[in-house]
Structure formats: C-alpha cells, structure tokens
Amino acid sequence: MKKWAYPLAILTLITFFVLRANYESKWIINFDNKMADLFFGNRFIEFFHYIGEPAFVVTVAILLVVYLAWKIKNYRAILFVLLTIAAGNVLNQLLKKWVQRPRPEIEEQLTSFSFPSGHSMTGILYLFTIAYIFSENNSKGRKTLLWLGAIILTVLIGLSRVAGARHFASDVLAGWSMGYTWFIICVIWYERRKRHFKVNNKS
C-alpha cells in the first residue's frame, strides 16, 4: 500500500465518529436530503446494490478463498480475506446495534438499523480486498485498473442505497469510512506477517 493510505485511515475513522455524533444535526439532515433529491429513483445507480448484496459478497469471498487455497496456496491471504470481509461484516452489525438509527421512512422498508450502511461497508471491504490481493506481484497498469474498478464499484454500491431510499447518504459515508479504516487495520496486520515470514525464511 502507498504510505498515504495509512494516515487516511485515521481521517476516515474520525469521519465515522463525527457522523455518529452528528447524524441528527441540521447540517447532516440537510446533506442527506440533498443527496436523496439528487440520486433517489436513479435506476442505473440502484442496480448496483445487487453486487453489494450479502449473498453476492459471500459467494465472491468463497471463490476468492478457494482460489487462494488451491491455486496460490497463500493461507495468510485467506485469513486476510476472513478478517476484512467476514469480521468486517460482524463489525458492521455491532455498529448498527450500537447506533440504532432508523432507516428512511418509505413503504416496505427494511427492518434492520441504518447506520452505518452494510452494503457500503462490506462493499468497500470485499472490493478493496480483491484489488489488494490481485495487485500483489502485478504490473503497474493492471494495479491501476484494479484499484480504479474497485473504487468506482464501491461508490456505485453506496450510492445505490441512497437511490433506493434504503439508507441516508450519511449512512453510506459512514460505511465507507469505517470500512476503509478496518481494511487498513487488516492490511497492516497482513503486511507485518508477510515481513515476519520473509525474515524467518532468510534466517
């Protein structure tokens, strides 16, 4: 990871707690209303919620684990996937229960809590995990494409929740923020373990 990626995780963590403390404030409500007016009902953007659905994310995670186990035999990366995606999802559920923010009021709304958005948080986690793993030992051009694709899809998944009125925009921003922070925490662990493994092999 680039050096700037690590301090950015501190900024996103701060962003999460600022949103947590102020989601009922007037300026956050105004922000949510403006984003809802901008994106609500956009069918193109709303389509992308499908690639953030739990069933889809779990399927991708399983395929990634199988690939890492059979093709690459990188068992440390398997644990990395479990930490980012599986543990990240558990963290999201715990945060939802802690905050207990109701979702936007629409007909046939989901009954679970709203803050932070699960699609946004798990979306950034599984897409960034894929980009990170496949960027290892790859060309600069392919790395750029992988990360660009991951970022674009992450944004579209998050905005799809606003377009479908399943979440407030602040929920989505909080999901991205905590998701990125947790991702970097897992990256720090993974890279330290990788360096430790190389040192032991040399000795």
N, C-alpha and C positions, 0 to 999 in steps of 0.2 A: 504494500500500500504506500501511496505517496505520504510524505511527512505531514502535509497539511490536513490529511484525513483524520488524524488523531485528535488534535485540538478542536476540530469541527464537531467531534462527538460531545465535547464539553458544552459547546454552544447549543447543540440540539437538546441536550439534557436540560439546560437552563430554559430553553424554549418550551419544553414539555411542562415544566413546573410553573412557568409564567402562565401558560394556557390553563393549567389545572387550577391555579389560584384565581383566575380572572374570567372563566368561561361564562359567568353570569353577569359580567360587567357590560356596560353600554357599548364600549368600543368593540368588544368581541361579538356581541349580538349584531351590531351594525355590519361587521365584517362577514358574519355568517349569512346575513340577509342579502348582502350584495353578491356574494358568491352563489347563493341559491338562485337569485334572479338571473345571474349570468349563465349558469350551467343546467338548471332544472329542465328536464324534458328533452335534453340532447340525446337522441337515440344512439348516435355513433359512439359518444363517450360512455353512455350507460352500458353498452355491450361489453366493455372491458371488465365489468365486475365478475364475469364468468371466469376469467383467468386469475381471479383473487379468491374464488370460492374455496372453502376448506377441502372439499373432495379433490379439486384440481391440484391444490398445493400439496396435499398428502401424496397424490399419485406421482407428481414430479419429484418429491422428496424420496419416495421409494425407488423410483427409477435411477435417481442420482446415487443413492446408496448402493444399489445393485451394480451400477457402472463402476463405482469406486472400489467395491469389494472384488468383483470378478475381473474387470479389465485392467484397472490401475493398481489394485491391491494397496490402496492408501487408506489404512484403517484409522489413522489420525484424522484424515479429512472426513471420514464417516462420522466420527464423534463431533467434529466441527459442524457438520450438517445437522446433527441432532441438537446441538447446543443452539444454533442460530434459529432453526425453523421450529423444532418441537418445543424446546424450552422457551423460545420467544413467544410461541402461542400461549403457553401456560402463563407467562408473564403478562400478556395482554389480557387474559381472563381475570387475573388477580387485580390488575389496574382498573378494569371495568367495575369489579365488585367494590373496589375501594372508593371510586369516584361516584358511581351510581347516577350518572347523568341520563335522563330520559332521552329517547330519540325524537326527531322532529314529528310533529303531530300530522299524520296522514292516515288514510284508510288502509287497513290490513298491514299495519306497521309491525316490524319485528318486535319481539317482547324482551330481547336482551338489552343491556345497557349500551350507551352510545360512545362513551369516552374512555380510551382512545379507539379509533376505528380499527377493527380487526383486519379488514381487508388491506388497509393502508400499511399497518404494521407488519403483518405476515407477508404482504406483497413485497415490500422493500427487503425483508429478510431473505425470502427464497430467491428473488431475482438477483440481489447483490451477492448471495452465496454462490449461485450458478456462475455469475460473471467472475467472481474472485477465483473460484476453483479452476475454471477453464482458461483464465488469464495466466495461470502459472505455466511457465515454460512455453509461452506463445509469443508470436510476433507482435510488435507494437501496433501495427494496423489492426490486427484481429482483437487485441486488447481494447483498443478504442471503440471498435464496433460492438463488442460485448458489453462494455460499460454504458455506451450510448443507448443501446437497446434496452438494457436493464433500467436505466433512468427514465426513458420515455414510457415504458410499460408501467413502471412504478407510479409515475404521475397520472397516467390514464386510469389505472385501477383506483387510485384515490379519488380522482375527480368523478369517476363513475358513481361513487357513493353519494356525492352531492347531487349529481344529475338525476339519480333515482330517489332522492329525498330520504335515503336510509341513514344518512349522517349529516351533521353540521360540518362546515368547512374546517372549523377549529378542531373537530374530532379527527379529521383527516390529517391536518397538520401535526397534531399531537402524535398520531400513529406513525407518521414518517419520522418525527423527531426521536421518539423512544426506540423505534425500530432501528434507526441508524446508530444510535448510541449503543444498543445491545449488540448490533452487528460488529462494531469496532471493538467492544469488550471481548467478543469471541475471537476476532482476528488477532488481537494482542495475545490471547492465550495460545492460539494456533501457531503463530509465528515464533513465540518463545519456545514452545515444544519442538518445533522444527529445528531451531537453532541448537537446542539442547541435544537433540538426536544426532545432528551433524557433529557436534563436539565429541560426543561419546563414541561415534564411529571412528573419528580420527585418532582418538586415544586408544 
